């Protein structure tokens, strides 16, 4: 069973260690100790969710949000305005 997880990030000069996390007794790690995307030497991908849906954020700032939106359209009015709140 591994004693630690080494998180590496690829840079111009090769792979660099971004974080080393000790493994817990069951072989899992405490993900709350992972670095935050966007910080120096941080993780490459972050993922999260809230009441509005879920999101994935990459190190370069690209973010993809997704969720489900249910709307009951009025069949007598073909143009309707809707507002969507993104999750992040």
C-alpha positions in Angstrom: 0.0 0.0 0.0 1.5 3.4 -0.9 2.6 5.7 1.9 2.1 8.9 -0.1 0.7 10.4 -3.3 2.9 12.6 -5.4 1.1 15.1 -7.6 3.2 16.2 -10.5 2.8 19.1 -12.9 4.4 19.3 -16.4 6.3 22.5 -17.0 8.7 23.7 -19.7 11.6 22.0 -17.9 9.8 18.6 -17.4 7.8 17.2 -14.5 7.8 19.2 -11.2 6.3 18.0 -7.9 3.3 20.1 -7.0 2.3 18.3 -3.8 3.1 15.3 -1.7 0.2 14.0 0.4 0.5 11.3 3.0 -1.7 8.3 2.5 -4.2 7.5 5.3 -4.4 4.1 6.9 -6.9 2.8 4.3 -4.5 3.9 1.4 -6.7 6.9 0.5 -5.7 10.6 0.7 -7.3 13.7 2.3 -8.2 15.7 -0.9 -8.7 18.9 1.2 -4.9 19.1 1.2 -4.6 19.3 -2.6 -3.4 22.6 -4.0 -5.9 25.0 -5.5 -6.0 25.5 -9.3 -4.4 28.8 -10.3 -1.9 29.0 -7.5 1.8 28.5 -8.2 2.6 24.9 -8.6 -1.1 24.0 -8.2 -3.2 21.2 -9.5 -3.9 20.9 -13.2 -7.7 20.3 -12.8 -10.2 21.3 -10.1 -13.8 20.2 -9.9 -16.7 21.3 -7.8 -20.4 21.9 -7.5 -23.1 24.0 -5.8 -26.9 24.4 -6.0 -26.6 25.6 -9.6 -24.7 22.7 -11.0 -21.2 21.4 -11.4 -17.9 22.8 -12.9 -14.5 21.7 -14.0 -11.6 24.2 -14.1 -8.3 23.7 -15.8 -5.0 25.4 -14.9 -5.1 27.7 -17.9 -8.3 29.2 -16.7 -10.7 27.3 -19.0 -13.9 26.4 -17.1 -16.8 24.2 -18.1 -20.1 24.5 -16.2 -22.9 22.1 -16.5 -26.3 21.3 -14.9 -29.9 20.8 -15.6 -32.4 23.5 -16.3 -36.1 22.7 -16.4 -38.5 25.3 -17.9 -42.2 25.0 -18.7 -42.6 27.0 -21.9 -45.8 28.9 -22.7 -47.0 27.5 -26.0 -48.8 30.8 -26.9 -45.6 32.9 -26.6 -42.8 31.6 -28.9 -40.2 34.0 -27.6 -39.5 33.7 -23.9 -36.6 35.0 -21.8 -34.9 32.7 -19.3 -32.1 33.3 -16.8 -29.5 30.7 -16.0 -27.1 31.1 -13.1 -23.9 29.3 -13.7 -22.4 27.2 -10.8 -19.0 28.8 -10.3 
